[in-house]
């Protein structure tokens, strides 16, 4: 293939060669001039003759050495330490070879001549290679000052250093780092790449005004969530957009740059460190066991599969009715765990024959039942589907687990099962009752795990708020006083796995979700941290409680009591006694009613779940 010659690059190299010829001549002559105190006529003729007569050889040596050290091939717009080293070494070798040549040909020069020659040659070569970068930097800085984004960095560590370098050296960003904040008194008043550490967190608001800051970067990947939360509390009172560096691993991998910065997530505002569980010591009961996860492609189900896959089950069976979700988690686990024996099946938990066939063929030891319809307003509009999928699906899956010898069955439940006001919550309460009855009559250990809202799950309010902010608002909140418990998906799943390890059978495990959070506060904070003013740039609209929605969720019914476990974040509710025979009679009636698409099944549900009180709209 014919090679295309970049004429601009060719002209640039020709210019450098001509410049270097002039630079070598100038450095050689000026070195003598300096030696004789800047008076050219005082230079001894023998020295002048020696230098001038040997200049052609000196020039050739210089051009050859410079070419050897790639001084005509480097991209000087991005020159760094390596290029600087190449210049110094190339100039040094040039002068050494020049001195040897002059000695061989008996050319006399002053003893100080080589030293002054090499210093001048390095200076002239530096000037040609780095002047373009210098002037380009001045031009970019001028443009950024005129139309750029003023940035404050919080954290004066290695992450900040790498981010500053990335921003300053980039031609594609129009950001200007104005100041750095750090609580360490030893760093305050010092500079990182010319940017001053102006003070601790008490200086944030003052510096935002003083430097007209538009965005704040939190570059502290190794500090705790509680520290980050405290800084965010200060920053949210400004009008700046806030971004954070996700974690310490970017530093280890050398990946720290502007692209690693992310918008602040609401989980950063929860004001607590992530819940950590020693899964290695807990998941011994998963290792070398066949584990089945229903709803394995969903938010909770897929995270269950990830954490289980990491602990070497003999086989992982993923069951889901939605093929796209199942495919996604299948491909992810294939890549992360190539040795994993994984079976992915498309199936509905409502199909008795299909579930029996799966359990008969694979005989799972442990079952995590995460398959369910969970969206409250949608289930209010389609109550029969909620009962068919959640209640009857749980019944059929639990029956298959019992009939085919599963050792443990863990139901994923919800805080909405406590004193439910909606069909979804009531259906989950019935599921809890089913597994409590099954636990009494089968050798399988049946348990339920109950928790609140998970950040980032399908249907979570947070992605909705972010989309609404991106579209310019309004952000919709159902009620100014509505509160919810929040936990991240990995936190919830790790506690589910730990609860499964504690299970003896019949328990309803209740996860400690921390303090409840006002949804209105989440909306306001998310607006502020996106760089907007609440009710000025982005408005908040109250839409009223949706069908079946409560102002607050409870995690435990009063009569259930509370029992501690080894983990203070996991509690056990005492089972409520009820008439089992009457329960299953009504359950069968409910099954027939939903199959016939009964127009109103709420009264039948209330007979089964006395604490169910439908909210009147």
SVG drawing of the C-alpha trace seen along z (x, -y; Angstrom):
<svg xmlns="http://www.w3.org/2000/svg" viewBox="-66 -43 112 78">
<polyline fill="none" stroke="black" stroke-width="0.4" points="0.0,0.0 1.3,-3.4 2.3,-5.5 0.6,-8.8 3.0,-11.6 1.6,-14.3 3.0,-17.5 2.3,-19.5 4.4,-17.0 7.1,-17.1 7.4,-20.9 7.5,-20.8 10.4,-18.3 12.3,-20.4 11.8,-23.4 13.2,-21.6 16.2,-20.4 17.0,-24.0 16.4,-25.3 18.7,-22.7 21.5,-23.6 21.2,-27.2 21.0,-26.3 24.2,-24.2 26.1,-27.0 24.7,-29.6 25.4,-27.5 29.0,-26.8 29.8,-30.4 28.0,-31.9 29.8,-29.4 33.1,-31.1 31.6,-34.6 30.5,-33.8 33.9,-32.4 35.5,-35.8 33.0,-37.9 30.7,-38.6 33.4,-40.4 33.7,-38.7 37.0,-40.4 38.7,-39.2 38.4,-35.5 41.7,-34.0 42.0,-33.2 43.0,-29.6 39.8,-28.9 37.6,-30.6 39.3,-28.7 38.9,-25.4 35.2,-25.9 34.3,-27.2 36.3,-24.6 34.7,-21.8 31.1,-23.2 30.0,-21.1 31.0,-17.9 29.4,-19.2 26.1,-19.8 26.1,-16.4 26.8,-14.7 23.9,-16.7 21.4,-15.9 22.3,-12.2 22.0,-12.0 18.8,-14.0 17.3,-11.7 18.4,-8.6 16.6,-10.0 13.4,-10.7 13.6,-14.5 12.0,-14.8 9.3,-12.2 7.7,-13.0 4.4,-14.8 5.7,-17.9 2.2,-19.1 2.1,-16.3 5.7,-16.4 6.5,-15.3 9.2,-14.0 10.4,-11.3 10.9,-13.9 12.8,-16.2 15.1,-13.3 15.7,-12.5 16.7,-16.2 19.2,-16.3 20.8,-13.0 20.9,-13.7 22.5,-17.1 25.0,-15.6 26.0,-12.9 26.4,-15.4 28.8,-17.6 30.8,-14.5 31.2,-13.3 32.1,-16.8 34.8,-17.1 36.2,-13.7 36.3,-14.6 38.0,-17.9 40.6,-16.1 41.3,-13.6 41.7,-16.4 43.7,-18.5 41.2,-21.4 41.9,-23.5 39.1,-25.0 38.9,-26.4 38.3,-23.9 35.0,-25.5 33.8,-25.4 32.1,-21.9 30.1,-22.8 28.8,-26.1 28.1,-24.5 26.0,-21.7 24.0,-24.1 23.2,-26.4 22.4,-23.5 19.9,-22.1 18.3,-25.5 17.9,-26.1 16.5,-22.6 14.1,-22.9 12.9,-26.3 12.1,-24.8 10.3,-21.7 8.4,-23.2 7.5,-26.6 4.6,-25.3 3.1,-23.5 3.7,-26.7 1.9,-29.0 -0.8,-26.5 -1.4,-26.2 -1.6,-30.0 -4.2,-30.1 -6.3,-27.3 -6.1,-29.0 -7.3,-32.2 -10.2,-30.4 -11.2,-28.6 -11.1,-31.9 -13.5,-33.4 -16.0,-30.6 -14.9,-27.7 -16.3,-26.1 -14.7,-27.1 -14.0,-24.0 -13.2,-23.4 -11.5,-20.1 -12.1,-18.8 -9.2,-16.5 -5.5,-17.4 -4.3,-13.8 -3.0,-11.8 -6.5,-11.6 -6.7,-15.4 -3.2,-15.6 -4.2,-13.2 -7.5,-15.0 -5.8,-18.4 -3.2,-16.9 -5.9,-15.5 -7.9,-18.7 -4.9,-21.0 -3.5,-18.8 -6.7,-18.3 -7.8,-20.2 -11.3,-18.9 -12.4,-20.3 -13.1,-23.9 -12.6,-23.6 -10.4,-25.7 -9.3,-24.5 -9.6,-27.5 -8.9,-26.1 -8.5,-23.0 -10.0,-22.2 -8.5,-19.8 -8.9,-19.4 -5.3,-18.5 -3.5,-21.6 -0.2,-20.4 -1.5,-20.8 -3.3,-24.1 -1.5,-27.0 0.5,-24.7 0.1,-24.2 -0.6,-21.2 0.5,-22.0 0.1,-25.7 -3.4,-25.4 -3.6,-26.5 -5.1,-24.5 -7.1,-27.4 -8.2,-25.7 -10.5,-23.1 -14.2,-22.4 -15.1,-25.5 -13.8,-27.5 -16.0,-25.7 -18.9,-28.3 -16.5,-31.3 -14.4,-29.9 -17.4,-29.2 -18.3,-32.9 -14.7,-34.1 -13.8,-32.0 -17.2,-31.9 -17.2,-28.1 -19.5,-26.2 -18.7,-22.6 -17.2,-20.8 -15.2,-17.6 -14.9,-15.4 -11.6,-13.6 -11.4,-11.5 -11.8,-7.9 -10.6,-6.3 -12.6,-8.1 -15.8,-6.8 -19.3,-7.5 -20.0,-9.5 -17.1,-11.9 -18.4,-12.3 -21.9,-12.9 -20.7,-15.6 -19.0,-17.4 -22.1,-17.0 -24.2,-18.6 -22.1,-21.7 -21.9,-21.7 -25.6,-21.3 -26.2,-24.8 -24.3,-26.1 -25.5,-26.3 -22.6,-24.1 -23.0,-20.9 -21.3,-18.1 -19.3,-15.1 -17.4,-12.4 -14.7,-9.9 -16.3,-6.5 -13.6,-4.5 -10.1,-3.7 -9.6,-1.1 -9.2,-3.8 -6.0,-5.0 -4.7,-1.4 -5.4,-0.9 -4.1,-4.4 -7.5,-5.2 -8.1,-8.5 -9.2,-11.2 -12.3,-13.4 -14.2,-10.5 -14.1,-8.6 -16.0,-11.4 -19.7,-10.7 -22.6,-12.8 -23.4,-12.4 -25.8,-9.6 -28.5,-9.8 -26.8,-6.9 -24.0,-9.4 -26.7,-11.4 -27.8,-8.6 -25.2,-9.7 -23.8,-6.2 -21.1,-3.9 -22.0,-0.9 -23.1,2.1 -20.4,4.8 -21.0,8.5 -18.3,11.2 -19.8,13.3 -16.8,15.6 -17.5,16.9 -21.3,17.0 -21.5,18.5 -19.9,21.8 -23.3,23.3 -23.5,22.1 -20.2,23.6 -20.6,26.9 -24.4,26.6 -26.9,26.4 -28.6,23.0 -31.7,21.8 -32.8,18.2 -36.2,17.3 -36.5,13.8 -32.8,14.1 -32.7,11.4 -34.3,8.7 -32.6,6.1 -32.4,8.2 -32.3,11.6 -29.3,10.6 -27.3,9.3 -28.1,12.6 -26.7,14.5 -23.5,12.3 -22.8,12.8 -23.6,16.5 -21.5,17.1 -18.5,15.6 -18.7,18.4 -18.4,21.5 -21.8,23.2 -21.8,26.6 -24.4,25.2 -26.3,22.0 -29.8,22.2 -31.3,18.9 -35.1,18.8 -36.8,15.8 -39.8,15.2 -38.2,12.2 -35.7,13.4 -33.8,10.1 -33.0,9.9 -32.0,13.5 -29.7,13.1 -28.0,10.1 -27.1,11.8 -26.1,14.9 -23.6,13.1 -22.2,11.1 -21.6,14.2 -20.1,16.1 -17.5,13.4 -16.8,12.9 -17.0,16.6 -16.0,18.7 -15.8,21.9 -19.3,21.5 -21.7,24.3 -24.7,22.1 -28.2,23.0 -30.5,20.3 -34.1,21.2 -37.1,19.2 -40.0,20.2 -43.0,18.8 -43.3,19.6 -47.1,19.7 -46.6,22.8 -46.9,25.8 -45.7,28.4 -42.8,26.3 -41.6,25.6 -42.0,29.3 -40.0,30.4 -37.2,27.9 -37.0,29.1 -37.2,32.8 -34.3,32.4 -31.9,30.2 -32.8,30.9 -31.6,27.6 -30.3,27.5 -31.1,23.8 -33.8,21.7 -34.0,17.9 -37.4,16.8 -37.1,13.3 -39.7,13.6 -42.6,11.2 -44.6,8.3 -43.5,5.3 -44.8,2.1 -47.5,0.9 -49.7,-1.3 -49.6,1.2 -50.7,4.0 -53.6,1.9 -54.8,1.7 -54.1,5.5 -54.8,7.2 -55.5,10.6 -52.0,10.7 -50.4,9.7 -52.1,12.7 -51.4,15.1 -47.7,14.3 -46.8,13.4 -49.0,15.7 -49.7,18.6 -46.2,18.5 -44.7,18.7 -47.1,21.5 -46.1,23.6 -42.4,22.9 -42.4,23.6 -44.4,26.9 -41.8,28.0 -38.9,27.2 -40.6,29.2 -41.5,32.2 -38.0,32.4 -36.0,32.1 -34.6,28.6 -32.8,27.9 -33.5,24.2 -36.1,21.9 -35.6,18.1 -38.5,15.8 -37.7,12.2 -40.4,10.1 -41.0,6.4 -41.9,3.9 -45.1,3.3 -46.3,6.7 -46.7,5.0 -50.2,3.6 -50.6,3.5 -52.7,0.8 -52.1,2.2 -52.5,5.4 -48.8,5.9 -48.0,5.7 -51.0,7.9 -49.8,10.5 -46.4,10.6 -47.9,11.0 -49.8,14.1 -46.5,15.4 -45.0,15.1 -47.9,17.0 -47.4,19.8 -43.8,20.4 -44.5,20.3 -47.1,23.1 -44.8,25.1 -42.0,24.9 -44.1,26.8 -44.9,29.7 -41.8,30.3 -38.1,30.9 -37.1,27.9 -36.3,24.8 -38.6,22.1 -37.8,18.5 -38.7,14.9 -36.5,11.8 -38.2,8.5 -36.7,5.1 -37.6,1.7 -36.7,-0.2 -33.5,0.5 -31.6,-2.2 -31.2,-1.6 -33.8,1.2 -36.3,1.3 -39.0,-1.2 -36.9,-3.1 -37.8,-6.8 -34.2,-8.0 -33.8,-7.2 -37.1,-8.9 -35.9,-12.1 -32.7,-12.1 -34.6,-11.8 -37.0,-14.6 -34.1,-16.9 -32.4,-16.2 -35.6,-17.2 -35.8,-20.5 -38.4,-19.4 -40.7,-19.4 -39.6,-16.7 -42.8,-14.9 -43.2,-13.9 -46.4,-12.3 -46.6,-13.9 -44.4,-16.4 -44.4,-14.1 -43.8,-10.7 -40.8,-8.8 -39.1,-5.6 -36.3,-3.3 -33.5,-2.9 -30.6,-0.4 -28.4,0.3 -29.0,3.5 -25.6,5.1 -26.3,4.2 -29.8,5.8 -28.6,8.9 -25.6,9.5 -28.0,9.3 -30.4,11.6 -27.6,14.2 -26.6,13.8 -30.1,14.2 -30.3,17.4 -27.3,18.7 -28.9,18.0 -32.2,19.7 -33.4,22.6 -36.9,22.5 -40.1,20.5 -38.4,17.1 -39.3,13.8 -36.0,11.9 -36.3,8.1 -33.3,6.1 -32.4,2.9 -32.7,0.2 -31.4,-2.7 -33.2,-5.9 -36.1,-6.7 -35.6,-9.4 -38.1,-12.0 -38.6,-11.7 -39.0,-15.5 -35.5,-16.0 -34.0,-13.5 -35.6,-15.4 -34.4,-18.8 -30.8,-17.5 -30.6,-15.9 -31.7,-19.1 -29.1,-21.1 -26.3,-18.7 -27.1,-18.8 -26.3,-22.4 -29.8,-23.9 -31.9,-25.9 -35.0,-24.3 -38.3,-26.0 -36.3,-28.4 -34.4,-26.3 -36.2,-23.0 -39.7,-23.0 -41.1,-20.3 -44.7,-19.2 -46.8,-17.2 -49.0,-14.7 -50.8,-13.1 -50.4,-9.6 -50.8,-6.9 -53.3,-4.0 -52.3,-1.8 -49.4,-4.0 -48.7,-4.8 -46.9,-7.9 -44.6,-5.6 -43.7,-1.9 -43.3,0.4 -40.9,3.2 -42.6,5.2 -46.1,5.7 -46.6,4.8 -47.6,8.3 -44.6,10.0 -42.1,8.8 -38.4,8.7 -35.5,11.1 -31.9,10.4 -29.4,12.3 -25.6,12.3 -25.8,9.4 -27.3,6.3 -28.7,5.4 -30.8,8.5 -33.8,9.2 -36.3,12.0 -40.0,11.4 -42.0,13.9 -44.5,15.8 -48.2,14.9 -50.4,17.9 -53.4,18.5 -55.8,21.3 -53.8,23.2 -56.8,25.2 -59.0,22.2 -56.0,20.3 -55.6,22.8 -59.4,23.1 -59.5,19.3 -56.3,19.5 -57.9,22.0 -61.0,19.7 -58.7,16.8 -56.9,18.9 -60.2,19.8 -61.4,16.1 -58.2,14.8 -58.4,17.4 -61.9,16.3 -60.7,12.7 -62.9,11.6 -63.6,7.9 -63.0,7.3 -60.9,9.6 -60.0,7.1 -62.6,8.6 -61.2,12.1 -57.7,10.9 -58.8,9.1 -60.3,12.4 -56.8,13.9 -54.8,10.9 -56.8,9.2 -54.3,6.3 -54.9,5.4 -56.8,2.1 -57.1,0.8 -56.5,-2.9 -59.6,-4.7 -58.7,-7.3"/>
</svg>
